């Protein structure tokens, strides 16, 4: 595992962050703990709780009990409910404070390194809530504040200077707006975590080859003709090569690409099976085969021209 600077905090985080949700404890608390033990053995020291579910927090806390707390980084998503049936989005000062306190009590972690707001809308976050989060930071129950999501509203939140961490989608075909957001966050000295590095539009050879030629594709590009299936150059200028590289699964290529962005502190991964976790954990130590980076740029530029 490789490690990267975590913003201005002076902390080092693993290139991969394990994102934990209800699916990871569906097989029981023991299964969840074993997954976290495997992540620790792979060198992962960064973990994200996707909800304020106290059971999930307790499992993580127990798994990290014998690890020096200062050596691991734990973040908590806020505003998305606690993961239980009937829970609703809640960005109120009272709701977020209760989520943090409940999760800290269940986990015995002492503090959260980052409290991350889950895709707040433009008018969904009152000033009273920000004041409450700043108060939590002052008492060191939370060390840093982050915001997660996509869309133009994220640019607004980045520009406020109120947040220390940006969590945003980023992949081989991210639009220029996303890349501009990363630059803006870096200029604000924000730490950057990314997710959705392997979008659904690229998860099969067929979809990867037609990402730019579907009439209404995932990336919104217009129809652009395309080559016949038996054409030797079929797939040229598209992302078809992602599924044709020997020794490199498409997901691994996309993960490796996200890790080439120097402003990214860590990439969020979801892996409920130990085998999958171990496979993804090996990617940071591998260098992409020669020529892959150029192929990615050619496919990305071809898509921009087709827009």
Residue pairs with C-beta under 8 A, 6 or more apart in sequence:
1 14
1 15
1 16
1 42
1 43
1 44
1 281
1 284
1 285
2 14
2 15
2 284
2 285
3 12
3 13
3 14
3 15
3 45
4 12
4 13
4 14
4 15
4 264
4 265
4 266
5 11
5 12
5 265
6 12
6 13
6 73
6 191
6 265
6 266
7 144
7 164
7 165
7 189
7 190
7 191
7 265
8 164
8 189
8 191
9 113
9 143
9 144
9 164
9 191
11 73
11 113
13 45
13 46
13 73
13 265
13 266
14 43
14 44
14 45
14 46
14 266
14 284
15 259
15 266
15 267
15 284
16 44
16 46
16 266
16 267
16 268
16 269
16 280
16 281
16 283
16 284
17 44
17 46
17 47
17 48
17 73
17 75
17 193
17 266
17 267
17 268
17 269
18 35
18 36
18 39
18 44
18 46
18 47
18 48
18 269
18 271
18 277
19 47
19 48
19 50
19 195
19 268
19 269
19 270
20 32
20 36
20 47
20 48
20 49
20 50
20 56
20 59
20 60
21 50
21 51
21 56
21 83
21 270
22 50
22 51
22 53
22 56
22 83
23 270
23 272
24 31
24 32
24 35
24 56
24 272
25 31
25 32
25 55
25 56
25 59
26 272
29 55
29 58
29 59
29 62
32 56
32 59
32 60
32 63
33 59
33 62
33 63
34 274
35 271
35 272
35 274
35 277
36 47
36 59
36 60
36 63
36 64
37 63
38 274
38 277
38 278
39 47
39 277
39 281
40 63
40 64
40 67
42 277
42 278
42 281
43 281
44 281
45 71
45 72
45 73
46 72
46 73
46 74
46 75
46 266
47 60
47 64
47 72
47 73
47 74
47 75
48 74
48 75
48 76
48 77
48 116
48 268
49 56
49 57
49 60
49 74
49 75
49 76
49 77
49 103
50 56
50 77
50 80
50 83
51 77
51 80
51 81
51 82
51 83
51 87
52 76
52 77
52 78
52 81
52 82
52 83
52 99
52 100
52 102
52 103
53 82
53 83
53 84
54 82
54 102
54 103
54 105
54 106
55 106
56 83
57 76
57 102
57 103
57 104
57 106
57 107
57 109
58 106
58 107
60 74
60 107
60 109
61 106
61 107
61 108
61 109
64 72
64 74
64 109
65 108
69 109
69 110
73 113
73 114
74 107
74 109
74 112
74 113
74 114
75 112
75 113
75 114
75 115
75 116
75 146
75 165
76 99
76 100
76 103
76 112
76 114
76 115
76 116
77 116
77 117
77 118
77 148
78 91
78 96
78 99
78 100
78 115
78 116
78 117
78 118
79 89
79 90
79 91
79 95
79 96
79 117
79 118
79 119
79 120
79 124
80 89
80 118
81 87
81 88
81 89
81 90
82 99
82 102
89 118
89 124
90 96
90 99
91 117
91 120
91 124
91 125
91 126
91 129
92 126
92 128
92 129
93 126
93 128
93 129
93 131
93 132
94 132
96 115
96 129
96 132
96 133
97 132
97 136
100 112
100 115
100 136
100 141
100 142
101 141
103 112
104 110
104 111
104 112
104 141
111 140
111 141
111 142
111 143
112 141
112 142
112 143
113 143
113 144
114 142
114 143
114 144
114 145
114 146
114 164
114 165
115 133
115 136
115 142
115 144
115 145
115 146
116 145
116 146
116 147
116 148
116 165
116 167
117 125
117 145
117 146
117 147
117 148
118 148
118 149
119 148
119 149
119 150
120 147
120 149
120 153
120 157
121 153
122 153
122 156
130 162
133 142
133 145
134 145
136 142
137 143
137 144
137 145
144 164
144 165
144 191
145 162
145 163
145 164
145 165
146 163
146 164
146 165
146 166
146 167
146 191
146 193
147 154
147 157
147 158
147 163
147 165
147 166
147 167
148 166
148 167
148 168
149 167
149 168
150 168
150 169
150 178
152 177
154 166
154 168
154 181
155 177
155 180
155 181
155 184
157 163
158 166
158 181
158 184
158 185
158 188
158 190
159 184
159 188
161 188
163 190
164 190
164 191
165 190
165 191
165 192
165 193
166 181
166 182
166 185
166 190
166 191
166 192
166 193
167 192
167 193
167 194
167 195
167 268
168 178
168 181
168 182
168 192
168 193
168 194
168 195
169 178
169 194
169 195
169 196
169 199
170 178
170 182
170 194
170 195
170 196
170 197
170 258
170 261
170 264
171 196
171 197
171 198
171 199
171 202
171 254
171 257
171 258
172 202
172 239
172 242
172 253
172 254
172 257
172 296
172 299
172 300
173 199
173 201
173 202
173 211
173 219
173 239
173 299
173 300
173 303
175 219
182 192
182 261
182 263
182 264
183 263
185 192
185 263
186 192
186 263
191 265
192 263
192 264
192 265
193 264
193 265
193 266
193 267
193 268
194 258
194 261
194 264
194 267
194 268
195 267
195 268
197 254
197 255
197 257
197 258
197 267
198 250
198 251
198 254
198 255
199 218
200 207
200 218
201 207
201 208
201 211
201 217
201 218
201 219
202 208
202 211
202 239
202 242
202 250
202 254
203 250
203 251
204 243
205 240
205 242
205 243
205 244
207 218
208 238
208 239
208 240
208 242
208 243
208 250
209 234
209 235
209 238
209 239
209 240
210 217
210 226
210 238
211 217
211 218
211 219
211 221
211 238
211 239
211 303
212 219
212 221
212 224
212 237
212 238
212 299
212 302
212 303
212 306
213 221
213 223
213 224
213 225
213 226
213 238
213 306
214 221
214 223
215 222
215 223
219 303
220 307
221 303
221 306
221 307
222 306
222 307
224 306
226 234
227 233
227 234
227 235
227 236
228 234
234 240
235 241
235 244
237 298
237 299
237 302
238 299
238 302
239 296
239 299
241 292
241 295
241 299
242 250
242 253
242 254
243 250
245 253
245 289
245 292
247 289
248 288
248 289
248 292
249 279
251 280
252 279
252 280
252 283
252 286
253 288
253 292
255 267
255 269
255 280
255 283
256 283
256 286
256 287
256 288
257 288
257 293
257 296
258 264
258 267
259 267
259 283
259 284
260 288
260 293
269 277
269 280
271 277
271 280
